[in-house]
Amino acid sequence: MANIKSAIKRTKQAKAANLRNRATKRLVLTKRKTALAAIEASNKEDAATAFRVYTSALDRAVKKGVITKNNAARKKSRMALAIKKMA
C-alpha cells in the first residue's frame, strides 16, 4: 500500500475508474450479444434495431475513453457486414 497521500488518492481514483470502465464494457458486450442473437435468428428488423443500440453503446464507450475510436469503427463495420450478409 502506498504511503504518500497523492499515491493513495490515485489508487482510489484508479479503482473507481476501473469499475466505471468495466460497467461500460459489459454494457457494450451485452448489446453485441443481443445483436448477434438477432442475426442468428435471421430477424432483419430486430437486427437493425439491435445494431443501432450497439453502435450507440460503442460511441458512448469511445466518448468515455473506454475503447479507441478505431476499435469501435472496426466492431461497427463487422456487425454491419454480418447484417448485410444475413439478407
Buried (B, 14 or more C-beta within 10 A) or exposed (E): EEEEEEEEEEEEEEEEEEEEBEEBBEBBEEBBEBBBEBBEEEBEEBBEBBBEBBBEBBEBBBEEEBBEEEEBEEBBEEBEEBBEEBE
